[in-house]
Amino acid sequence: MAMTMQERFDAYHKEHPYVYINFDVLAKKAIARGLEKFSARTIWHKLRWDYSMNAKEYANAPAQLNNNWTPFYARLWTKNNPEYPDFFTMRETKAEKEFDTLIQTIATKAEKEVDDSFTADDAFHAMTGMNRDVNGNWEPI
């Protein structure tokens, strides 16, 4: 079975942990300069430049930085730096859109079969065995 994009990113991140460290350093430099929003792609291209121009310093750097990983690094950075939730503007991923559509479809069907108090969250819980915690985050029950 083919790996998902998330699984491929996780493997890449595990193999090249310093890429995230350098991404983090550049994001925090932008914050230190007073920027409230910034582009993850700009950081990614700066890393690409640094790795290409300073090959000896970055001897273990990946040969290429795949653009597909930029949103994954932006989300990981945002998760690890909750004090800056809007530093990067992020679009909803295709997987998130498909998941939301699936949940809405299940909820709509279930609402017709149950009652008006049944919600999309109830459908998600029934399907995955997860609940929202007090902060609204999903967690296993």
PLY file of the C-alpha trace (Angstrom):
ply
format ascii 1.0
element vertex 141
property float x
property float y
property float z
element edge 140
property int vertex1
property int vertex2
end_header
0.00 0.00 0.00
1.31 3.44 -0.90
2.30 5.80 1.87
0.15 8.87 2.48
1.69 12.32 2.13
1.70 12.61 5.92
3.54 9.31 6.26
6.06 10.35 3.61
6.58 13.69 5.38
7.02 11.95 8.75
9.70 9.70 7.24
11.45 12.68 5.61
11.31 14.68 8.84
12.73 11.77 10.82
15.59 11.38 8.32
16.33 15.15 8.18
15.41 16.65 11.60
17.76 19.61 11.10
15.56 20.90 8.26
12.86 21.67 10.83
15.42 23.16 13.22
16.61 25.55 10.49
13.01 26.30 9.50
12.28 27.17 13.14
15.34 29.43 13.41
14.33 31.42 10.31
10.71 31.76 11.45
11.84 33.06 14.83
14.26 35.50 13.16
11.30 36.92 11.22
9.33 37.25 14.47
12.30 38.93 16.16
12.28 41.49 13.31
8.72 42.35 14.26
6.87 40.46 11.55
3.45 39.20 12.58
2.89 37.13 9.43
5.35 35.51 7.06
5.58 33.09 4.17
6.60 29.50 4.84
7.58 29.30 1.15
10.04 32.17 1.63
11.64 30.27 4.50
11.71 27.12 2.36
13.42 28.92 -0.53
15.93 30.48 1.87
16.78 27.01 3.19
17.14 25.77 -0.38
19.51 28.66 -1.13
21.54 28.08 2.04
21.86 24.35 1.44
22.91 24.92 -2.18
25.38 27.76 -1.57
26.96 26.35 1.59
27.36 22.71 0.65
30.28 22.12 3.02
28.42 23.57 6.01
25.32 21.54 5.18
27.07 18.36 4.04
24.21 16.15 5.27
21.45 18.31 3.84
19.04 16.65 1.44
19.95 17.09 -2.21
16.60 18.75 -2.82
13.94 20.37 -0.68
10.63 19.24 -2.09
8.00 22.01 -2.18
5.41 19.45 -1.07
6.87 19.56 2.44
6.46 23.32 2.96
2.86 23.17 4.28
3.76 20.24 6.51
6.61 22.21 8.07
4.36 25.28 8.47
1.75 23.18 10.28
4.35 21.45 12.43
5.91 24.81 13.34
2.50 26.28 14.19
1.69 23.25 16.35
5.01 23.64 18.18
4.62 27.42 18.55
0.99 27.92 19.63
1.74 31.49 20.70
1.89 32.34 16.96
-1.20 30.60 15.54
-1.56 32.97 12.57
2.10 33.51 11.66
1.67 31.39 8.52
-1.47 31.52 6.41
-2.51 27.98 5.65
-5.04 26.69 3.19
-7.24 23.75 3.97
-5.67 20.60 2.57
-7.41 18.29 0.12
-7.52 15.62 2.83
-9.16 18.04 5.27
-11.77 19.02 2.67
-12.54 15.39 1.87
-12.72 14.52 5.57
-15.08 17.44 6.30
-17.30 16.38 3.40
-17.35 12.78 4.65
-18.25 13.86 8.19
-21.02 16.16 6.92
-22.43 13.37 4.74
-22.44 10.92 7.67
-23.95 13.53 9.97
-26.69 14.44 7.50
-27.60 10.79 7.02
-27.50 10.13 10.77
-29.59 13.22 11.54
-32.35 11.89 9.32
-32.20 8.55 11.11
-31.84 9.78 14.71
-32.97 13.23 15.86
-32.14 16.91 15.65
-29.56 16.76 18.45
-27.19 14.53 16.43
-24.20 16.55 15.14
-21.17 16.13 12.90
-19.10 15.67 16.07
-21.40 12.80 17.08
-20.84 11.19 13.69
-17.07 11.59 13.98
-17.17 10.07 17.48
-19.22 7.12 16.25
-16.91 6.55 13.31
-13.51 6.97 15.04
-14.00 6.55 18.76
-12.66 10.05 19.42
-14.11 12.95 21.40
-13.34 16.64 21.64
-11.52 17.70 24.80
-12.34 20.90 26.72
-10.17 22.90 24.28
-11.98 21.52 21.23
-9.14 19.20 20.18
-9.83 15.61 19.14
-8.60 12.90 21.50
-9.15 9.15 21.75
-11.65 7.96 24.32
0 1
1 2
2 3
3 4
4 5
5 6
6 7
7 8
8 9
9 10
10 11
11 12
12 13
13 14
14 15
15 16
16 17
17 18
18 19
19 20
20 21
21 22
22 23
23 24
24 25
25 26
26 27
27 28
28 29
29 30
30 31
31 32
32 33
33 34
34 35
35 36
36 37
37 38
38 39
39 40
40 41
41 42
42 43
43 44
44 45
45 46
46 47
47 48
48 49
49 50
50 51
51 52
52 53
53 54
54 55
55 56
56 57
57 58
58 59
59 60
60 61
61 62
62 63
63 64
64 65
65 66
66 67
67 68
68 69
69 70
70 71
71 72
72 73
73 74
74 75
75 76
76 77
77 78
78 79
79 80
80 81
81 82
82 83
83 84
84 85
85 86
86 87
87 88
88 89
89 90
90 91
91 92
92 93
93 94
94 95
95 96
96 97
97 98
98 99
99 100
100 101
101 102
102 103
103 104
104 105
105 106
106 107
107 108
108 109
109 110
110 111
111 112
112 113
113 114
114 115
115 116
116 117
117 118
118 119
119 120
120 121
121 122
122 123
123 124
124 125
125 126
126 127
127 128
128 129
129 130
130 131
131 132
132 133
133 134
134 135
135 136
136 137
137 138
138 139
139 140
